[in-house]
Amino acid sequence: MKLNPAIQEIRESATLAINQRVSALRQSGRRIWHFGFGQSPFPVHPKMQDALRQNAFRKEYLPTLGLPELREAICSFHREHFQYEFVPDRVIIGPGSKELIFQALYLLEGPLILPAPCWVSYAPQGEICGKPVVPVVAGKTDGYKIRAKQLRAAGRELPAGQKIMILNSPNNPTGAVYSADELQDLAQVCRELNIIVISDEIYSHVCFNGAPAKGIGLFYPEGTIVTGGLSKAFSAGGYRLGFLAAPAEMTGFIEAFVTLASETFSCVSTPVQYSAVAAFSDDSDVMEYIDQCTSLHHAAGEYLYERFTEMSLGCVRPEGGFYLFPDFVPFKEPLGRLGIAGSPDLCRYLLEHVDVAMLPGTDFCHRAEELTCRVTSVDYDGGAVHKASVAHPKLDRAFIEANCHNLKAGCDALKEFLESL
Ligand SMILES: Cc1ncc(COP(=O)(O)O)c(C=O)c1O
């Protein structure tokens, strides 16, 4: 048997692989503090579950674009919360935003610029599509956000013509959120250099400054494709529902998308699309719930940030999502004596000897010597913690320590290890 050469160099997604490794270790009786997998821990809101149940009898295929009332709901939701002017005929529903990003990359010509550190799947997806992948690495002192001048310099190095960039804010793996001014500056460069942006806004409602995160599509509507879905703010990753919204200016794009989708996934599960209507209907109960979940993500992120800084790890304070990106540079010398030269060695060592699971920065287009790790802040029982939080107005350090035991225990284990160096 011969495999397609486009796939031969690609490994299994690092996040899924670590989750399986942690499950195997846990099954063998090891107690692991899991800072590796980015799944929202909260239960799906009962109204979404009810809608799923009530529509379980629907067995017919839906149009490839998706359920019309869902696309309408997504447009109203994004007008209300993000000031986006999506149009239902240019919104497509897919089996997760990951698949939609992949199909968009497949359809669009041009090299792929990746502001890095960036999510694990973008570079492999670009490579599978045969694209040159060009990481533009943001500095820690810039809060891991690329500057307009960096993007301009990288774009000018590339051949003239269309380019693609995937921008992700709030960001996995760093927790960074781009401000309106920063987005405006990037939009200007994208316009100058003919860069189409895929704006991955899957965490846009998990933003810690009290309002949903702004997207670059506000400042560059004609050149921005927006993706999002149920997986993060609505805690329903396994429902596998995402959306993609394209601007009218990209003539023929959505039509080509429908052709590709109709020859591949056909449409997303019909009952799940009805459940998504309940999510995007701006129902006050659902909105209150996702805001409370965001407050808990904020409290957990803040807790880890404080603990990491107290242990002298380098760390940028997270502004959204459920991730942090600490570095172990202050411990370079003693780690070197243990034979740890880069982030993959470090993560292997931490899993084997400290019972802490994290992903190495190298999985996120970050150099091994930077000794960075991607940490997730979700290793707790979301249902119980949510319930406890409702009666507890202050989601402070004491609350996290009393309710998110694994976060505390994982930090304690890490602290003890660092103190032993
Ligand atoms: C940055 C980012 N984009 C996209 C996705 C995929 O989301 P979905 O479940 O909609 O495919 C994830 C999931 O981890 C993510 O972290």
The ligand as an SDF file (V2000), in Angstrom:
LIG
                    3D

 16 16  0  0  0  0  0  0  0  0999 V2000
   -7.8350   27.6480   18.1510 C   0  0  0  0  0  0  0  0  0  0  0  0
   -8.8250   26.5830   17.8310 C   0  0  0  0  0  0  0  0  0  0  0  0
   -9.4860   26.6320   16.6690 N   0  0  0  0  0  0  0  0  0  0  0  0
  -10.3700   25.6980   16.3180 C   0  0  0  0  0  0  0  0  0  0  0  0
  -10.6250   24.6300   17.1510 C   0  0  0  0  0  0  0  0  0  0  0  0
  -11.5680   23.5510   16.6790 C   0  0  0  0  0  0  0  0  0  0  0  0
  -12.8280   23.7490   17.0820 O   0  0  0  0  0  0  0  0  0  0  0  0
  -14.0350   22.8420   16.5660 P   0  0  0  0  0  0  0  0  0  0  0  0
  -14.4010   21.9810   17.6910 O   0  0  0  0  0  0  0  0  0  0  0  0
  -15.0900   23.8620   16.1870 O   0  0  0  0  0  0  0  0  0  0  0  0
  -13.5830   22.0710   15.3690 O   0  0  0  0  0  0  0  0  0  0  0  0
   -9.9710   24.5350   18.3840 C   0  0  0  0  0  0  0  0  0  0  0  0
  -10.2160   23.3770   19.2750 C   0  0  0  0  0  0  0  0  0  0  0  0
   -9.4540   23.0410   20.1330 O   0  0  0  0  0  0  0  0  0  0  0  0
   -9.0540   25.5450   18.7340 C   0  0  0  0  0  0  0  0  0  0  0  0
   -8.3900   25.5010   19.8910 O   0  0  0  0  0  0  0  0  0  0  0  0
  1  2  1  0
  2  3  1  0
  2 15  2  0
  3  4  2  0
  4  5  1  0
  5  6  1  0
  5 12  2  0
  6  7  1  0
  7  8  1  0
  8  9  2  0
  8 10  1  0
  8 11  1  0
 12 13  1  0
 12 15  1  0
 13 14  2  0
 15 16  1  0
M  END
$$$$
